[in-house]
Amino acid sequence: MHSKRNTESPELDPLPWEGLHGDVQRCDHPGCDRAGEFRAPKGRDRLRDYFWFCLDHVRAYNKNWDYCAGMTAEEVEALVRTDTCWQRPTWPLGDWSTESVLRDRVRGDFGLGGGGSANGMGAGRGERGANGSGARPPRPRTEEEKALGVLDLDGPVDFATIKARWKTLVKRHHPDANGGSREAEERLKSINRAYGTLKACYAPS
């Protein structure tokens, strides 16, 4: 025997927040008592800290959101440039110094020496300039390159690698680990200065 089908219009189920008071996230807009279902960042420097709004107020918030508010034109330009390469460090085109260092290191590992071979293998731009071919002389090293040299690193590197290398050198050259050596103290100062330079270039903002 089948039960009689209910032909009356059923009542709509209440929304999840209806009838609740303290157990639901309310809209953060002043004076709004609707449920806050949509999150929005509290600021450029607080992208993981959110307001919770109802649909109407999150739309209004998004319409007025300006990520670059308060930034100078130079800061906006720098932001655009870093975002084009996913905020990874870059080097100018035509800069062969890093390639040359890496190539010479590989050649040294295989016992081939650091310079060019008799058959011309590895004769890069810097080597052509050294033999008087008229190529432009090597450019001066940047502060960043000097700092990488102090930490015995070659680019490209990331900040995690730089920080790990710095910690290793600090432990190795700390005066307390070297009998209070004055030389170790001076070496530690140069290491810390180099780390400060690279931190400004590589540390995530």
Sequence and secondary structure as in RCSB ss.txt:
>XXXX:A:sequence
MHSKRNTESPELDPLPWEGLHGDVQRCDHPGCDRAGEFRAPKGRDRLRDYFWFCLDHVRAYNKNWDYCAGMTAEE
VEALVRTDTCWQRPTWPLGDWSTESVLRDRVRGDFGLGGGGSANGMGAGRGERGANGSGARPPRPRTEEEKALGV
LDLDGPVDFATIKARWKTLVKRHHPDANGGSREAEERLKSINRAYGTLKACYAPS
>XXXX:A:secstr
       S       TTTT STTS B  STT  SB  EEEEEETTEEEEEEEE HHHHHHHHHH  TTTT  HHH
HHHHHHHHTTTT     TT  HHHHHHHHHHHHHTTS SS  TT TT  HHHHHHTTSS        HHHHHHHH
TT  SS  HHHHHHHHHHHHHHH GGGGTT HHHHHHHHHHHHHHHHHHHHHS  
